[in-house]
Amino acid sequence: MDLLLATSDLREVVAPTPVSDLPGRPRGIQGVMIYQGEFLPVLAWGDLPGCEATPGLPVAMAVLRPRLALPIERLIGMISPASDAWQEADEGDARDAWLGGVCQAGDLPLPLVDPDRLIALLQRLRGDR
């Protein structure tokens, strides 16, 4: 699945780092990695509504400002979409709980990851245990 990340939500993109499993891990968290000398939770894509677990190894980790790492399988580049390219995610889209909208880039709709909604979803998943 191709996704957009706002540069304002991104600390940096780093090389893939080994992820340590967590015993009894909370839903939505794959494990932790060491980032700048601290443990950083790593997202488990397969636990999110509307996502599947990624079959391959990540090529990088996107480190978000709210202290969460996203494993990513490829980097395409940067875009500067026009303001009229944005629309709300479909109400029936299972990913609506963690998306911040959809950008129409040519004929390709690109969902935007909303870190605040993503963190809120992870907290709800943790509370559902």
N, C-alpha and C positions, 0 to 999 in steps of 0.2 A: 504494500500500500504506500503510495506516495503522499507525503504530508509536508506542510509548511511549518516552519518555526520562525517566529519573529526574532530578529536580531536583538531586540530589546529584552527578550526573555532568556537569552543565551549568554552563559558565562564564557564558554569556549567549547571547542570540539577537540577531543583528545584521542590518542591511539587507543585501540581496544585494550582493556585492562582485565586481568582475571577477576571473575566475580565469585566471591565466597558465598556458599549456601548458608542460609539461616535455618537452624532447626525450628520447625513449626512456623515457617515464614508466613507473614501476613499476605493475604491475597493482593495481587497487584505488584508485589515486590519480589523480584527474582533472587536478590541477595544484596550484598554490599561489595563495593570496590574501594580501594584506597585512593583518595584524591586530595592532594596537597596535605598529606599527613593525617587525614581524617577519614572515617568511614562515611561513604556516600551510598544511599540506597539506589538500586538499579531497578528500573521498571520492568515488569513482566508483561510484555505486550499481550500475550495469550489470555491474560486474566481480565482484560478490558472488554467492555461490551462492544461488539462489532469488530473485534480483532481476532487474528489467529496468531499462534506462536510462530515466530520466524524460524524457517528451517535452517538457515545458514548462520555462520558466525558473523558477528558485527564487524564492520570495517573501521568503526569509530564509535565513540560515546559522545553524545551531545549532553553537556552539563548545563542544566537549567539554573537560573538564579534562585528558584525556591529549593535548592539543594536536592536535586533529583537527576540521575543520569538516565538517558534514553539510549539503548543500543540501536544503532542504525546500520543498515546493510549497504547503503550507498549514499553518496552525496552528489547532487546534480548541479547545484550552483545557487546563485542568488537571483531573485527577481524583484522588480519594483512595480507592483501592480497599480493600475489606475484606481482611483477611489470608487468608480462605478463597476469594478470587477468583483466586488464583494457581495455576498448574499448570505442569508441565514442557512444553517444546515437544515435538511428536511426533517420535519417533525418525527417521521417514522424511522429515521436513521438511528440505529442502536448506539452510534458513536456520539450522538448529540450531547451526552452527559459530560464529555471532555473536549468537545470541539468549540472553537471560537468563531466559526463561520466557514465559508467555502469561497475560495478565490477562483474565478474562471480565467485560466491562463490559456488563451486560444480556445481549443476545443476540449481542453483537459480541466476538469474541476479538481482543485487541490484543497483538501481540508486543512484548516489551521489548528494546530494544537494550542489549547488555552491552558497554560500551566496552573492557573488558579483553580479552574474547574477540574483539572486532572488531580491536583492535590486533594481537593474536596471529595472527589470520587474515591480516591485511595483511602481517605479517612473513613468514609461511609463503609467501604468494603471491610476495613479493619474492625469497625464496630459491629458488622454483621456476623463475625466469627462466632 
